[in-house]
Amino acid sequence: LIAANTNSFGHGDEDAWMLKMNPSGDLLFSEFYGDTLEDHVNSLMLMPDQGFVFVGHTRSYGAQETEIWLMRFDAAYQYMWKLPEFWNIGAAEDKAAHVALNHKGQYLISGYTTGAGNGGREMLAMVMAEWNDFKYSNTFGSLEDEEVKTAFQTSDLGYLVTGYTSGLGPSNTNVYVIKTDSTMAFSGAAIYTT
């Protein structure tokens, strides 16, 4: 299963493009998702039920300038549910960069928002169950820009959130690693520069 983005096909400005091929390279499935504005996929994950979920951002759906976009599909590639029908962090730019599952099978969604935190782009990490069942979320950052690139659960059932910061550390852009507890509360951070 391949996730891509296209301006050449689909419904509008930019659309998510899902493709599935067999080992010989024969196309088994191809579908575009989005509407007339920019709709972008950043991360794709296969699910235990053989369905899949993708995250990114959309300008076609929701009430904000850019909203986190998540779509969930079953094993037959049938649409089950999506955000941002149920997601709103305020009048802001919200984008998802990565999706993973925690030990309970809940979605760990990470990216950034300009609608919460200290200012600029803030690292955003949240945990939700199916559909509209939000469990925990938090933002991390400075007065400048930070973004998450990936997040995952650690052996102590907390989370490690990794990305970059332009407001902390000795360089213009530094690697920023956040450690949280199981409820996404901040428990430590490290900054690395090259």
Backbone bond lengths (Angstrom), bond angles and torsions (degrees), N, CA, C in turn:
res aa  C-N    CA-C-N  psi(-1)  N-CA   C-N-CA  omega(-1)  CA-C   N-CA-C  phi
1 L - - - 1.459 - - 1.521 107.74 -
2 I 1.310 116.70 132.14 1.463 122.76 -175.98 1.519 108.61 -124.14
3 A 1.326 116.12 135.84 1.463 122.36 173.46 1.512 108.46 -110.59
4 A 1.316 116.55 132.26 1.458 121.57 179.91 1.523 108.44 -146.48
5 N 1.319 115.58 178.01 1.462 121.98 175.99 1.517 108.04 -129.55
6 T 1.330 116.22 147.03 1.461 119.98 -177.97 1.517 111.32 -142.06
7 N 1.323 114.55 143.04 1.467 122.21 169.46 1.519 111.15 -103.11
8 S 1.318 117.14 -10.08 1.467 122.18 -172.48 1.519 113.40 -89.35
9 F 1.338 117.17 -28.21 1.454 121.43 -176.86 1.526 108.04 -127.71
10 G 1.319 115.66 173.87 1.447 119.29 173.54 1.509 113.77 100.35
11 H 1.339 115.15 -145.63 1.458 121.16 -166.49 1.514 114.64 -107.59
12 G 1.331 118.97 -14.54 1.458 118.50 -175.59 1.508 112.88 -175.42
13 D 1.325 115.91 -142.15 1.460 123.60 -172.38 1.521 112.17 -52.79
14 E 1.327 117.45 -58.75 1.459 122.25 175.70 1.521 107.39 -146.57
15 D 1.317 116.64 138.50 1.455 121.10 -178.72 1.517 110.68 -131.64
16 A 1.341 114.70 152.91 1.455 120.76 171.34 1.525 108.39 -74.26
17 W 1.323 116.95 143.40 1.462 122.45 -177.27 1.521 107.68 -130.34
18 M 1.308 115.94 115.96 1.465 122.20 177.69 1.519 109.37 -104.41
19 L 1.338 116.32 130.08 1.457 121.75 179.09 1.527 109.04 -132.50
20 K 1.321 115.80 145.05 1.460 120.42 171.93 1.513 108.04 -130.00
21 M 1.344 115.54 134.46 1.455 121.57 179.29 1.515 109.82 -129.55
22 N 1.307 116.08 154.06 1.468 119.82 174.63 1.524 108.98 -85.63
23 P 1.332 118.85 174.99 1.473 120.82 -178.05 1.525 114.24 -58.96
24 S 1.340 117.72 -22.05 1.461 120.92 178.36 1.520 112.88 -84.40
25 G 1.339 116.72 -5.54 1.458 120.66 -179.88 1.510 113.80 91.03
26 D 1.345 118.06 7.19 1.462 120.52 177.69 1.524 109.49 -75.31
27 L 1.322 116.37 135.43 1.459 121.97 -178.97 1.522 109.86 -74.76
28 L 1.344 117.04 123.19 1.462 122.73 179.49 1.516 112.40 -103.84
29 F 1.326 116.35 -26.45 1.462 120.78 -174.76 1.520 108.73 -156.91
30 S 1.333 116.66 136.34 1.453 121.69 175.95 1.517 108.06 -149.15
31 E 1.333 115.88 126.33 1.463 119.32 -179.34 1.523 109.33 -151.44
32 F 1.341 115.17 147.10 1.455 122.51 177.58 1.519 108.84 -107.64
33 Y 1.340 115.45 143.82 1.458 120.95 179.62 1.521 108.81 -131.14
34 G 1.321 115.45 134.41 1.449 121.08 -179.34 1.507 110.24 141.05
35 D 1.328 115.02 -169.48 1.460 121.05 -179.52 1.517 108.11 -141.35
36 T 1.314 118.90 -143.47 1.459 121.49 -169.14 1.524 114.62 -78.24
37 L 1.345 118.31 -19.53 1.454 121.03 -178.26 1.532 110.77 -104.42
38 E 1.320 116.92 -167.31 1.460 121.48 -178.01 1.528 111.18 -72.94
39 D 1.324 116.49 122.71 1.464 123.49 177.90 1.526 106.33 -134.48
40 H 1.326 115.52 114.91 1.470 120.86 -163.85 1.526 110.27 -127.89
41 V 1.334 117.40 131.57 1.462 122.14 176.19 1.532 109.07 -100.90
42 N 1.340 116.42 137.46 1.462 121.56 179.30 1.519 113.77 -116.96
43 S 1.328 117.85 -26.67 1.460 120.22 -174.84 1.525 109.27 -147.60
44 L 1.319 115.84 140.40 1.459 123.25 -178.99 1.517 108.48 -128.07
45 M 1.333 116.78 138.64 1.456 120.48 179.12 1.518 110.41 -137.93
46 L 1.334 116.48 130.55 1.453 121.22 172.36 1.523 108.92 -76.69
47 M 1.339 116.54 143.77 1.450 121.88 -176.22 1.525 110.79 -103.67
48 P 1.329 118.08 159.34 1.468 120.77 178.45 1.525 113.99 -58.23
49 D 1.352 118.15 -26.67 1.463 121.26 179.03 1.527 112.23 -85.93
50 Q 1.354 117.00 10.16 1.471 124.89 -179.41 1.523 112.86 75.18
51 G 1.324 117.40 3.96 1.454 120.54 169.54 1.517 109.44 -81.41
52 F 1.319 116.72 -167.18 1.455 119.76 178.15 1.521 110.19 -150.62
53 V 1.311 114.74 163.37 1.450 122.50 176.86 1.521 107.69 -136.97
54 F 1.331 116.94 143.08 1.453 119.48 172.02 1.515 109.85 -130.19
55 V 1.342 115.35 154.12 1.456 121.75 176.00 1.516 109.66 -130.13
56 G 1.306 114.54 155.88 1.455 122.66 177.57 1.511 108.60 -178.01
57 H 1.338 115.45 -135.65 1.464 119.49 176.70 1.523 109.56 -144.83
58 T 1.324 114.65 158.11 1.453 121.19 -178.00 1.513 111.12 -138.77
59 R 1.314 114.95 144.71 1.459 121.79 168.98 1.532 111.00 -109.34
60 S 1.330 117.00 -9.23 1.474 120.69 -177.33 1.518 113.11 -84.16
61 Y 1.328 116.83 -28.61 1.459 121.15 -174.77 1.526 109.47 -117.26
62 G 1.315 116.69 151.56 1.449 120.47 176.76 1.510 112.46 90.86
63 A 1.324 115.30 178.70 1.462 121.66 -171.55 1.514 113.65 -101.72
64 Q 1.313 118.76 -8.39 1.457 121.01 -174.71 1.515 111.78 -99.68
65 E 1.332 114.09 178.28 1.460 120.09 175.95 1.525 110.54 -63.27
66 T 1.324 117.25 -51.29 1.459 123.10 176.40 1.515 107.96 -139.18
67 E 1.313 117.77 129.58 1.459 121.76 -177.49 1.524 111.10 -121.52
68 I 1.333 114.89 152.90 1.459 119.60 171.76 1.520 108.49 -62.50
69 W 1.322 114.84 136.77 1.466 121.22 -176.60 1.517 107.83 -124.91
70 L 1.302 116.76 122.55 1.459 123.33 175.38 1.517 107.97 -131.27
71 M 1.318 116.64 132.72 1.463 120.80 174.63 1.524 108.92 -127.25
72 R 1.329 115.49 135.80 1.469 122.55 -178.23 1.516 108.82 -115.21
73 F 1.343 116.47 132.82 1.459 123.18 -177.30 1.519 109.76 -127.40
74 D 1.334 116.04 151.62 1.456 120.48 176.39 1.529 110.15 -87.26
75 A 1.334 116.66 -175.00 1.466 121.05 -175.46 1.527 112.70 -67.68
76 A 1.334 117.13 -19.34 1.467 121.34 177.13 1.530 111.76 -94.08
77 Y 1.345 116.69 13.46 1.465 124.49 179.35 1.521 112.48 65.63
78 Q 1.323 116.33 23.72 1.465 120.42 177.43 1.531 108.99 -88.80
79 Y 1.319 115.29 133.44 1.459 121.93 179.03 1.523 110.24 -60.93
80 M 1.335 117.08 132.06 1.461 122.30 179.31 1.527 111.49 -106.77
81 W 1.327 117.28 -52.25 1.465 121.75 177.41 1.520 108.66 -164.63
82 K 1.332 115.66 168.11 1.463 120.04 -178.40 1.523 110.80 -151.01
83 L 1.319 115.38 158.96 1.450 124.72 160.64 1.523 104.49 -101.68
84 P 1.340 121.53 154.18 1.443 128.36 21.49 1.517 115.11 -99.89
85 E 1.318 119.27 19.85 1.455 118.39 177.94 1.526 111.33 -53.06
86 F 1.339 116.54 -25.62 1.451 120.48 -173.02 1.525 112.21 -123.84
87 W 1.320 118.57 11.36 1.462 121.73 -175.74 1.511 110.02 -121.23
88 N 1.329 117.19 129.96 1.453 120.92 175.79 1.515 108.54 -158.53
89 I 1.319 117.36 114.78 1.459 120.96 177.80 1.519 111.06 -102.72
90 G 1.317 117.79 6.54 1.454 121.74 -178.92 1.516 110.16 120.70
91 A 1.331 115.57 176.80 1.466 121.11 -179.89 1.522 107.77 -71.76
92 A 1.314 116.99 94.19 1.456 120.00 -169.56 1.511 110.56 -158.34
93 E 1.327 113.64 175.05 1.456 121.99 170.50 1.515 107.69 -99.20
94 D 1.323 116.58 116.45 1.459 122.56 -179.04 1.525 108.30 -122.74
95 K 1.333 116.91 128.91 1.461 121.08 179.05 1.522 109.86 -137.20
96 A 1.319 116.08 140.16 1.463 122.23 176.47 1.518 109.04 -102.58
97 A 1.331 115.61 135.51 1.464 121.35 179.92 1.515 112.62 -107.39
98 H 1.357 117.30 -25.76 1.459 119.38 -170.91 1.518 110.18 -153.05
99 V 1.349 116.00 149.37 1.461 121.91 173.88 1.525 108.53 -135.65
100 A 1.326 116.03 140.78 1.464 123.03 177.42 1.523 107.39 -147.61
101 L 1.325 116.63 174.42 1.458 121.55 175.76 1.526 109.21 -111.15
102 N 1.334 116.31 144.53 1.459 119.43 171.92 1.530 109.68 -92.30
103 H 1.326 117.66 -174.81 1.469 121.10 -174.25 1.525 112.68 -67.40
104 K 1.334 117.72 -16.94 1.464 121.53 177.09 1.524 112.59 -92.63
105 G 1.317 116.44 -0.02 1.459 120.15 -176.69 1.518 113.06 80.14
106 Q 1.327 117.36 16.69 1.459 121.89 177.56 1.523 109.55 -89.21
107 Y 1.321 116.34 157.98 1.458 121.94 -176.35 1.519 110.54 -82.76
108 L 1.318 116.26 129.37 1.452 123.18 171.31 1.529 106.49 -104.93
109 I 1.321 116.52 108.32 1.461 123.07 -175.88 1.518 108.14 -110.92
110 S 1.319 116.96 130.72 1.460 120.34 -177.87 1.523 110.21 -136.18
111 G 1.329 114.63 150.60 1.452 121.35 -179.19 1.510 110.18 177.58
112 Y 1.343 116.91 -129.50 1.461 119.51 175.71 1.522 110.36 -149.55
113 T 1.344 114.05 162.59 1.456 121.91 176.00 1.520 109.31 -142.30
114 T 1.322 116.95 150.76 1.464 121.74 170.32 1.527 110.36 -106.33
115 G 1.328 117.32 7.05 1.458 121.29 -174.97 1.506 115.30 -100.06
116 A 1.331 118.12 2.60 1.464 120.89 -179.55 1.515 108.39 -153.75
117 G 1.322 116.86 162.31 1.453 121.13 176.25 1.510 113.02 97.82
118 N 1.338 115.86 -151.56 1.466 122.12 -170.54 1.516 114.50 -90.77
119 G 1.312 118.12 -17.51 1.460 120.99 -178.29 1.508 110.56 139.70
120 G 1.313 117.04 159.75 1.448 121.39 -177.31 1.520 110.91 63.25
121 R 1.320 116.32 -153.44 1.463 121.01 175.15 1.525 108.94 -84.37
122 E 1.312 116.18 129.19 1.462 121.78 179.61 1.527 109.31 -111.04
123 M 1.336 116.52 139.12 1.459 119.95 172.14 1.527 108.51 -59.52
124 L 1.324 116.28 136.27 1.460 122.16 -179.15 1.518 108.83 -127.57
125 A 1.324 116.62 132.18 1.464 121.45 173.27 1.518 107.82 -138.39
126 M 1.322 116.37 136.29 1.462 119.90 -179.01 1.514 110.04 -147.17
127 V 1.320 114.58 154.72 1.457 122.38 177.71 1.521 107.14 -120.37
128 M 1.326 114.98 132.50 1.466 120.13 176.47 1.517 109.49 -141.77
129 A 1.333 115.37 150.70 1.458 121.12 172.74 1.524 107.67 -88.20
130 E 1.309 117.66 -165.38 1.462 120.34 -179.97 1.519 111.07 -58.50
131 W 1.298 114.62 144.43 1.455 124.94 173.16 1.508 112.17 61.78
132 N 1.319 120.68 -114.72 1.461 123.19 -169.31 1.522 112.21 -109.40
133 D 1.321 118.61 27.09 1.458 122.49 -173.40 1.528 109.90 -99.30
134 F 1.349 116.34 81.60 1.459 121.42 -179.47 1.520 110.14 -77.87
135 K 1.320 116.28 134.73 1.461 122.27 -178.39 1.518 111.73 -103.85
136 Y 1.340 117.28 -58.94 1.453 122.11 -175.92 1.519 109.25 -144.13
137 S 1.322 116.51 152.59 1.464 120.94 170.75 1.517 108.59 -156.40
138 N 1.329 115.46 158.86 1.449 120.26 176.14 1.522 108.16 -160.31
139 T 1.334 115.39 157.00 1.455 121.94 173.76 1.525 108.28 -120.09
140 F 1.337 114.83 152.39 1.462 121.06 -176.95 1.519 108.05 -140.58
141 G 1.340 116.19 138.59 1.450 117.76 176.04 1.504 114.19 160.02
142 S 1.332 114.68 -167.13 1.453 124.15 -175.76 1.525 108.39 -123.43
143 L 1.327 116.44 -161.55 1.466 120.40 175.94 1.524 111.92 -77.80
144 E 1.341 116.53 -12.24 1.465 121.56 178.78 1.531 109.55 -99.38
145 D 1.335 116.90 -157.83 1.464 121.50 -174.52 1.521 111.85 -96.51
146 E 1.330 115.20 137.82 1.454 123.93 170.75 1.518 108.48 -135.37
147 E 1.317 117.34 147.21 1.459 122.14 175.77 1.515 109.76 -141.60
148 V 1.327 116.43 145.50 1.462 122.68 174.02 1.528 108.81 -87.31
149 K 1.317 116.45 140.94 1.459 122.10 171.91 1.522 111.31 -106.53
150 T 1.341 117.43 -34.88 1.455 120.62 177.38 1.528 108.98 -158.39
151 A 1.318 115.88 160.39 1.464 122.19 176.16 1.519 107.94 -150.28
152 F 1.318 116.06 148.47 1.460 119.93 178.33 1.517 109.45 -153.93
153 Q 1.340 115.37 163.39 1.454 120.54 178.99 1.522 110.00 -85.89
154 T 1.331 115.71 143.68 1.458 121.79 -179.57 1.526 109.97 -100.55
155 S 1.330 116.35 171.92 1.470 120.90 -174.82 1.530 113.10 -65.13
156 D 1.338 117.87 -22.12 1.466 120.59 177.25 1.528 112.19 -88.37
157 L 1.337 116.77 9.99 1.467 126.25 178.26 1.522 113.10 72.87
158 G 1.320 116.50 8.97 1.456 120.13 168.34 1.518 109.55 -84.61
159 Y 1.337 116.29 -162.28 1.462 120.53 -177.16 1.523 110.17 -135.45
160 L 1.326 115.42 149.52 1.450 123.28 172.43 1.523 106.82 -114.95
161 V 1.306 116.22 122.20 1.461 123.30 -177.01 1.523 107.19 -116.05
162 T 1.316 117.75 120.38 1.460 121.22 -175.14 1.520 110.81 -121.97
163 G 1.315 115.37 145.88 1.459 121.04 179.04 1.507 109.95 -176.48
164 Y 1.346 115.77 -141.52 1.453 118.88 179.75 1.525 109.87 -136.60
165 T 1.328 115.07 160.06 1.457 122.19 175.07 1.519 109.23 -133.04
166 S 1.318 116.31 140.92 1.466 121.04 171.79 1.522 110.65 -108.39
167 G 1.340 117.51 0.95 1.450 120.85 -178.77 1.511 114.81 -111.31
168 L 1.316 117.79 -8.08 1.461 122.15 -178.51 1.519 109.00 -128.68
169 G 1.322 116.72 143.33 1.453 120.34 177.44 1.518 113.00 99.17
170 P 1.338 116.63 174.84 1.465 121.42 -171.78 1.528 115.53 -80.20
171 S 1.322 117.66 -21.05 1.468 120.30 -176.47 1.526 110.74 -105.85
172 N 1.317 115.20 172.70 1.470 119.63 177.20 1.519 111.56 -64.04
173 T 1.327 116.56 -35.61 1.462 121.67 177.37 1.525 108.31 -134.56
174 N 1.334 116.17 127.03 1.457 122.33 -177.20 1.522 109.82 -130.82
175 V 1.331 115.90 150.29 1.457 121.02 174.26 1.527 107.98 -70.92
176 Y 1.321 116.46 134.25 1.464 122.34 -175.50 1.523 107.82 -126.07
177 V 1.325 117.00 120.08 1.461 122.40 -179.09 1.521 108.66 -118.96
178 I 1.312 116.56 124.05 1.462 123.49 -178.61 1.526 108.52 -111.96
179 K 1.325 116.56 136.00 1.470 121.90 171.68 1.520 107.78 -111.03
180 T 1.349 115.97 133.75 1.457 120.99 178.24 1.523 109.14 -125.07
181 D 1.333 114.50 168.74 1.461 118.79 171.64 1.527 109.02 -86.83
182 S 1.316 117.17 -169.59 1.468 121.14 -174.84 1.530 112.91 -70.91
183 T 1.337 117.62 -14.78 1.467 120.90 178.06 1.522 111.87 -103.90
184 M 1.329 117.19 15.50 1.454 124.90 178.56 1.523 113.21 72.19
185 A 1.337 118.55 14.64 1.457 121.32 175.15 1.525 109.53 -77.48
186 F 1.319 116.53 138.95 1.457 123.50 -177.58 1.522 110.73 -60.27
187 S 1.333 117.35 133.27 1.452 120.28 175.47 1.525 113.22 -130.71
188 G 1.323 118.93 -5.17 1.457 121.29 177.13 1.515 111.64 167.93
189 A 1.337 115.57 164.21 1.461 120.36 -179.73 1.518 109.85 -151.82
190 A 1.316 115.28 156.81 1.465 122.16 173.97 1.524 107.92 -140.25
191 I 1.329 115.55 145.68 1.455 121.95 179.24 1.525 107.90 -122.81
192 Y 1.324 116.56 132.78 1.461 122.25 -178.74 1.525 108.40 -126.06
193 T 1.308 116.12 143.19 1.454 120.64 177.67 1.524 108.88 -128.01
194 T 1.337 116.21 157.26 1.456 119.93 179.46 1.513 111.33 -104.22
